[in-house]
Amino acid sequence: MINFNEKNGILTIENEFITFQFDTNSGFMNFMDKKKQNHVISNGLSSISYDSRDVDSLDEAEIKWEISDFEDENGKGKSLNLNFLSKIGKPQLKLIIKLFENKPFIFLQNSIINDLGRNIRIKSFSPIELRETSLSNIDLGTSIDDWKILAGQYQSWAPIKLVGPFEKDFRPKVPNFIAPGRTVFLSNPDEEREKYEQVGDNYIIIKNLKTQSNMLFGFLTFENQLSQIIFRFNKKKRALKRLKTRSQADNIILEPNEELSSELLMINFVTTPIENLILYADLIKKLNKTIQWDKVPTGYCTWYIYFHKINEEECIKNLNFLAERRDPIPITYFQLDDGYQKTIGDWEANEKFPDGMKKFVDKIEKKGFKAGLWLAPFFVGKKSMLYKKHPNWILRNNKGKPVVVTKNPAWGYRNTIYALDCSHPEVHEWLRELFTKITKEWGFKCIKIDFIFGACATTNYYNKKMTRAQVYRKGLEIIREAIGPDVLLLGCGAPIGPSIGLVNAMRVSPDTHTSWDPWYAKLLRKRIRLHGVPCVVNAMRNNMRAFFMHKKFWINDPDCLMVRLENTNLSEEEVKSEITCIGLLNGYYFLSDNFSYVDDKQVSLVKKFFPFDGNTAIPIDLFESEMPQILDLPIKKEFGDWHVVGIFNWGNKTKSIELNFEDLGLAKDKEYHVFEFWKRKYYGIYKRKITFRNVKKHTCELIAIKKVESKPQILSSTLHFMQGFVEIKRCIYDEDSKKLKINLEFSGKNDGSLFLFNPEDNEWQIDNTKNTKLIKKSKNVYKLEVNFENNLEITISC
């Protein structure tokens, strides 16, 4: 039920969660939490920047309004539409507020109508803005010193930031030899920022660590404008200075009588922070018609073993090895990465692939794999034939000079890298022909498009009426159309928002590497604020913080997994921590080793952590820990529910980590079994919490937590890290016959153990001893060793 009333010029619309008020006398809006009966947002306004001026809801204007019922994909609701007819010679401002029945969020969108009789340039929209001079405020219960802010990243490699209001700005001071203008990491690289300013691309969520209250500001649509949430703070007053919810129109021209709207903004301050992020992702999935993939993609990538030195001979060696070991490494794709092309921009095979790409694809397919290819389609090297033939296709600044987007020594010390102007119709045709050739002629079934932020490197386009988001999406749309729906498309180095709905999978972190957190990564974070240096810690930090995007926006890509213990700086324990984190997040699963040199023990890990289309794990301490220490993956099967939990020590000192069962949603008054996967150790029965003492640096615990029952139970399985979700198809205990029946199904040859709990501690016997062995490990605990191919039925007399 939604109620609306008007009294003394104050318009009020409310549902069971939120009360929204707009004061037509002042132009301010207020938001109240009905449950807590307090103003959470006070004295907000709506504004639009144009021609170096602002038009806002505080301006002197005639305000016309109407209230209407509506129904859309989110349900029924009421829409409050406000029109501000300026009395001081400014264009018309419109504001729409939508509130839904039984939903804890509210939508805002503003727009501008050019009724001035001349062209104007639109810089940006702010559906809601807070200003210190207007006594605006956000109230989450206590001082803003108790706030933690999770701020979204611009593109794949940029950090998802967790900061306090007065922490240092994350803008990297990147030297020119890495990325001129910082265009790699920032949506607005040349924009000046104040000292205490926190910026999130697309969304920001705030949590008050004392009161547990939270608030999310997040844009839900991304087709037309890049968007940011900008908070500015007054450190001296310990107060909010300004909030802008900015949707950028990039100074495009709006002709007389034309209308232009912001992207759609959501505000939610009702649900818990984790629920808030998941709900935000659900709404984005619904509103943007995101495209998924039938299964989590699995494959092999050449990059992290060969880098640019890859050649066809080494590819064939790995193809042969992988084909012979389809059982322990049951992957689908073989992806060729950087190093095969003539140069950046000229995407043809070089001398290292003498038979060309079509024949190379044939060789991959003959071994039973689908072929994948890497390229950076929006990048053009100065030495490329493409640049020499079509210099007019390149992005240029306002002075007509080519925009330098990066310099990569591996692509040639003097091979300056430019970007294509994806608003140019001739570029459209070139992209269409290129990707048609790659997929239809050569036969690649998986395409990784990298460094594609380049399309947003300037606002000076061939088409002057297109924003950066529109130009970028146009390039992606042409690629998507050319390859068709049956080719897997992975984005990387890609602006997050405008990629939604066009790619099947997306890298959501900086590159990983064969180092944990090397000294130079720490130095660069400290000295030049560069948080994207390739290493395990930088990659896993973002991957955990991006958990809510997985299977909502796309399939999350955490970057490649490397299990080798040679030609790496990672220890065996560090490999275990990385594969545990990747497994729990359940994303894109590509390997990058020379498997002819990897021992069988490490190879066996691949199948144990293979993704099986379950949910992603939730970082329980997302706001409390700089690197989340606890990842929780709830499991539901017909024969029982349990939690698989990763406990991580990412730091450099041994520490103890406490896990409160209530944080997992478990009952306070129940008892739970705790079993550790890596050590194959039963920790015992616990209530309320368990403390993991002396967790060594860079290590993890991978535990199963199951409610104690009065009948025989399976504690764990060593066949797969989910400990029963994948391989155990049935587990039934018959009270009358005292028989425990277990059905195992896991493709290929399998060798491992199940651990069982006997509440009565009597002697058990296995009825069928073939391929099994039952061993009593301790009081109440049995180990059932199994060796089978594809399936096995087990009956135990209890």
PyMOL commands that set and color helices and strands:
alter all, ss='L'
color gray80, all
select helices_A, chain A and resi 132-134+144-146+180-182+273-288+303-309+312-324+356-366+385-389+391-393+409-411+425-441+452-456+468-483+496-499+519-527+536-545+547-549+572-585+595-597+600-608+661-664
alter helices_A, ss='H'
color red, helices_A
select strands_A, chain A and resi 3-7+10-14+18-23+29-33+38-50+53-56+61-72+75-86+92-100+105-113+120-131+137-138+147-151+161-163+197-201+203-208+214-219+226-234+239-254+259-261+265-268+298-301+333-336+341-343+346-349+370-375+379-381+417-419+446-449+488-491+505-507+555-557+589-591+618-619+630-637+640-648+655-660+671-676+681-687+689-695+700-707+713-717+728-734+739-757+765-766+772-778+781-797
alter strands_A, ss='S'
color yellow, strands_A
deselect
rebuild
show_as cartoon
